């Protein structure tokens, strides 16, 4: 049953799939992924509904009939879970799905419902010898666990899942190894259950109209120069003070639109690391061009506010809500801020979304997504029992939890993220999910659908263990200096690249 887990080096050759018609509606589900109220330090199971029925995802759901009783009676699966933090609905759905699995199969799922962001805590536990059977993980943070030698390669457990599920997820799983795990011989070490599109443009529709621009023909922008043209018109002729609000906070300045633009232009050469992780590319031409353009919006064109250097993308959205700014580029998950803080404006049609531009590479940027990691047994463990726990965990995932049809259909109101199964359609989403805002969300659905599906290839964030340190710790300080006019963007990247090489290469 094993399938080739790689694609060609260009990131292309991904089959144009049934997903083309199915991704859009669920892509709006990303809004639930960043709201994250969290559930404190709760470590127990709970919840009685939400999620899926565990009956139509394929695979091996249900119980064994006859005298033997439930098929996993007496088996315990240890599971480290972080996605219950995404929202109250996420917690309810995940707990409910696990409860049903336990009731129907006789297994016990011992869940560590971790509070907040558990990445570093889990690494500490793993280094101390603690091991779950499975854990879920955000895109890009699997690498440190691979480095520890505890993350199991996906080809070693993919046969635990049905052929149907493997086929329905192949559009993203096939290029995953090469695109995200180049430094680990191109072998994926996770099974993704969601997808995430490149960042969307967001504008005030009423500001576009007031500036004499047509929201349908003048928006979204088609490239950087077109974006500047629109932003200058908005600033000069519209009611807002800032035509294109960008952001400079350490958490956003290097991992939102600035991650998409160089990939759209140059594909693999626009990523932070080269293909086999032997060097950084942040001082290469595609990334330098991106940051020169990005910084110029604030320093030269003066299209963003004086507080840009410390501003997050959520802060930028607030400026649009207040009418101070007219356009920005954001993760689709930031839509949650609009629903939470400006529902009336959204329903009145004041906001309009558009896909990121497509560059010369045929891509619109980075395609993300979260996944589940299967963990190797510790020394001295009963390997047969560990294998049985992994078999049961695959059953849980495919028939009850993230990969199941019903959970994929209801991701909008649960964990967030777009579906990865290509047989989930917009009609499935609308039928399964009550619209919490009570209005038609077709416009953002259309934008996210285009952002995911209208690409020639998929470029996925690197899972290198040092990726986050380069992107989130080394680069931001230098780019913030450039945003303050202290150094050029190219000079900032030269310094950041030298620091990265001194530490990691």
N, C-alpha and C positions, 0 to 999 in steps of 0.2 A: 504493500500500500504506500510505501514511502515515495515522496515526490521530490523533484529537484527544487531546492530552496533558494535558487539564485536566479538572477536575470542578467542581461548583458550589462556591460560597464557603463553604458550611457544612462542607465536608469529607465530606459524605455522598454520596448518589447513586452509591456504589460498588456494582456489582452483587453480589448474593449469589451466590457462585460455587461451582464444583465444589470449590474449595479448602477449603470448610467441612469436608469429611470428610478432607482430606488434610494439613492443616497440623499437626495435633496431634503426631503421632509425630516429625516432624522438628524440631519446636520444641525438643524436649529437646536437640537438637544444639548449642544455644547453649553447653552446658557446655564444649565444646572451644575456644570462642573466646577465653577469658580466661586459660587455663592458660599458654600461650605461653612455652615454654622458650627459643625462639629458636635460630638456627643460626649465631650469630656473624657474621662478615663474609663468608661464603661467597658467591661470585658465579658459580659454575659450575652447569651442569645436572647432574642425577644422578637416582638412583632408578630402579627397574625395575618397580615395580608400584604398586598403590593407585590410587584415582581410578576412572576409567571406561574403557570400551573404545572410546569414540569412534565407536560404531556406531549408536546409536539416539536421538540428540538432535534429529534433523531437520536441515535445512540442507544443507550441501555437503561433508560429510566424505568422506574417501577419496582415491584417486589417480586421475589420468587414464590411461586405458588407451591402448595404441597406441604409436606411435613417438616421441611427444613426451615421454614419461616423466612423472615426478611433476609435478603442476600448478603447484607453487610453487618449482620447482628454481631455486636461485640467489638467491631472495628472502630478505631478513633482516628480522625483526620485532624491534624494540627494545621491551622490556617491563620496567617497574619494578614489582616484586612485593614486597608486605609481608606477605601472609597466610601465607606459608610459616612465619612466626614463631609461628603460633598453637599448633602442636604438632608433634611428630615425625611424626605421621601426616599432618598437613597438608603438610609438606615432601615426604614420600614421594609423596603423591597428586598434588600439583601437578607435581613433577618428572617423575613417571611419565607423566602425561597429555601434558606438553610433549614428552617423548621420543617418544611414539607419533605425535604430530602431525608431528614432524620426519621420522621414519622413513617415514610414509605419504605425505607431501606434498612432501618435498624441501626444505621451508623450513628456515631457521635461525632459532631464537628466541634472541636475545641478551638474557638475563635479568639484571637487577640484583636479586639476592636480598638486599634490604636488611636489615641487622641492626636489631633493636629497632624503635622507632617512628621512621620516616624522614620524617615530615611536614615538619618545618622544613628538614631537609637537602635534600629534594626541591624545596622552594620556592627554596632558595638556588641549587641547580643550574639550575632553570628560569629564574631571574632572570639567571643567567650565560649563558643561551642553550642549555643542554642540553635535548634533547627526546627522549622515548621516543615510540613510536607509540601505546602504551597504558600505563596504570598502573591498579592497583587501589587503592581508597581507602575508608577507613572512613566511616561515615555522618557527615555534618556537616563534613567537611574538604575538600570539593570547591571551596567558594567562593573561597578564595584563588587557586586556579588559574584560575577563571573571571575573577577580577579582573585577572590577568595577561594575559588574552586568549588563553590557550593551550588551554583546555578546549573541545572541540567540542560544540555543542548536539546533544542526542540526536536531534531530528528530522532532522538532516543525515546521520545514519548508520544510523538504524533500519532502512532498507530493505536493509541488508546482512544482516539476520537474516530467518529464515523467518516467514511469516505465522502458522504454528502457535506458534512461540516467543513472538511478540509477543502473541498471544491468551492464551497460558498465563500470561503475566506482567502482563497489563493491570490486574489488580485492584490492584496496588501502583504500577505505572508510570503509570496514568492520573491519579491525584491527585498524583503526585510533583512535577510542575512547579509547580502552584499552591501546594502545601503547603511545599515546600522551597526554591523558587527565585522567590519573589514579587518580590524586588528585581531580578531579571533577567527581567522581563516574563513570569514564570510559565513559563519554558522550562527543562526539565530538562537537565542537562549530565552525566549519567551513566546507565549501564544497571545497575540493581540486580540482584544475583544471589542475595541472601539477604533474609530478613526477621527481625525481632526483636520479640517481644511486649513490652507494658508489664510492669513489674516484678511479681514474684510475692510473695505472702505465704509465709513459712516459719515453722513452729512445731514445737515438740517435742510429738509426739502423746502421749507418756507424761506430759508436764507438764499438758496439757489434761485428761487423764483424772484425774490426781492432784488437780487443782483442781475436780473435779466438773463439768467441761465435756464435752460430747459432740463429739468431733472431726468427726462427720458433720453435725450440725445447728447447732452453735455456731461452726463454722469453715468457710470463711473469713469474715472480717467483711464486712459489706455497705456500710459507710460509715465515716467517721472516728469518730463517736460509738460505733458498735458495736465498733470496734477498741479504743477506750479501755476499754469495758466488759470485753472479753475480757482485755485486758492487765492491768487492775486485779485481776480474778479470779485470773489466773495469778500475779501478784505476791503477793497476799494469801494464797491458798490452795494454791499449787503449790510445788514444791521449788526453783524458781529464785529468784534474787535480784532479777531485773529482768524486768518483764512484757513490755516492748516496747523492744528495743534499737535505737536510731537511730544515726546516724553524722554526724560533723562534719568529716572530713578535706576538704581543698580539692578533692581529686579526686572526692568523692562527695556532698558536702553539697548541691550544686545540680543534680546531673545524674542522680539516680536516682529514687526515689519522689517527690521534690519537683518533678520535672519532669512527672510523670504526674498528680498530684492536681489542679492547676489546669486542665489540659486536660480531664480527666474531668468537671470541674464546668462549664467554660465554653467548651470547644472552642478556636477560634482566639484568643479573648480571654485564654486561659490560657497562651499561648505567650510566649516571652521578647520576640519582636519582633512588631510589627503586620504586617499582610499584605504591605505593600509595602516594609517595612524602613525606613520613614522615622522611626520612633520605637521606643523600648522600652516594654514593658508591665509591667515588673517592679514598678512602684509602683501597678499597677491592683488592683482589689479581689480578683479571683480568686487572684492570686499572693500578695497580702498575707494573705489568709485561709489559704492553704496554709502559709505560713511561720509565721504565728501559731500554727496548730495544731501544726505540726512542732516548733517551739521549746517549746511548752507541754508536750510529752511529757517533756522533760528538766527544764525549769525549774520548771514548776508541778506536774505530775503525778508527777515524779520516778520515771519508769518505766524510765529507762535509766541506765547506769553512770556513775560520775564521770569516766571517761575518754572520754566521748562526743565531746567537742570535737575530739579528734585521731583518732577512730576511723574506719576504712574499713568498707565493707560486708563485706569479707572478714574483718576483725577481729570484726565483729558475729556472723558465722557461727561463728567460733571460740568465742565465748561460748556459743552454743547447743550446740555440740559438747561443751563442758565442763560443760554443765548450769547455767551461771551465769545465762543469759538464756533466755527461753521463746519469744519471737516476734520476728520482724524482717520487713522487706520488702526484697527484693534483685532484682538482675538474674538472669534464669534461668541465666546463665553461672556464677554463684556456686555452682551445683550441683557444679561441678568440685571445689570445696573439700571438699564432703561426700564425694565419691567418693575423693578423695586422702587425706583425714584421718580419715574416720569411716565407712568402708565397712561395718563390722560393725553399727554403729548404724543405718545406712540399711537394710541387709538385715533387721534386726530390726524395722523399722517404727517407729523412734523419731521419724522426721521426717514431716511432712505439708506439702504445698504447696497453695496456693490462689491463684486469680486475683485481680488487683487489682480493687477495686470499680468498678462502672460508675456514672458520675455523670450529672448532668442533661443533659449534651451527648450522651449515648448512647455515649460513648467510655470506654475504660479508661485512656487515657493516650497516650503517644508510641509510634508504631510505627516501629521503626528498620530498618536493613538496610544492607549494604555493597554496593559496586558497582565497575564498571570505567569509567574515563574514557578517551575517545579524544582524542588530542592533535592540535591544528592543526599543519601543517608550519611550520618556521621560514622566514624570508626566504631566498630563493635555493634552496630545496629543489626537487627534481624532484617536482612535484605528482602526476604520473601514477604515479610509483613509490610515493609516499606513499599514494595512494588504493589501490594494489594491496596494500600492506602492511596497510591497514585492512581490506580485503576478506579477506585471509588471517587477520587477527586475529579477525574475526567468526566465521570458520570454526573457528578454535581454540576460541573461547569456547563456541560452540553445540554442537559435535560432540565435543569432547574435554575441555574444562575446565568452568568453573563452571556454565554454563547447561545442560550436557548432562544427559540423564536419569540416567545412572549416577552422575555426580558429585552431582547433587541428592539421589539416594537415599542416598549414603554421606557426606553432610555431617556426620552424627552423629560419625563417627570420623575426620574429616579437618579441615576448616577451622572447623567450628562454624557456628552460624547455622541458622535454619529455612529450608526451601526456599521459593523464590518461584514455581516452576512449580506451577500448580494441578492438574496431572494426576499429581503424586506423592502416593501414598496411604500411610497407616500400614502397610499390608501390604507395600508396596514397601520401606519403610524397614526393617521387621523382616526381610524376606527378604534384603536387601542388606548388613545390618550385623550383625556379631557383637556381642552385648551384652558389653562389656568387664568389667562388674561381676558378671555371672552371676546377675542377679535380675530380677524383673519391674518395669519402670519405668512401668507404666500410670498411677500416681498423678500423677507430674510431667507425663507426656504429656497427661493430661486437663486439668490446670491450665493448661498453656501453650496447649493447643488452645482452651480457653475464652477465654483472654486475647487471642488473636489474632482469633478468628472471631466471638465474641459482641460485636460492636460495630456501631453504626449508621454510623460514618464512620471514616476513617483520618486521623490528624494526624501529620505527619512533621516531624522536627527541621529547623530552618532551616539552609540552606547559606551563609548570609551570611559574608563573610570576617572580620567582626568578632564573629560570634556567640560563638566560643570565648573571646574576651577578656572579653566581658561575663559569660558563665556561669562560666568557669573561673578568671578572674583578678580581676575587680572584685567580684562578688557574694560569694564565699566568706568573705573577711575580715570583712565586715559581719555575715554570718549567724553566724559564729563568735563575734563579740562578743555577739550576741543569745543564743546558747546559753550564754554565760557570765554572762548576766543583766546585762550592762553597758548595753545599750540594748534597746528593744523590737524585735520583728521588723519591724513597720511602719516604725519609724524607720530601721532598717538598710536596708530596701529603698528608702526615700526618698533616703538618701545614695548608695546604689549607683546608683540611676536618674540622679541628678544627675551623678555622675561619668561614667556611660556617655554621657549627652547631651553633656557637655562635650567628650568625646573623639570621638564618632562621628556626632552629629546636628546 
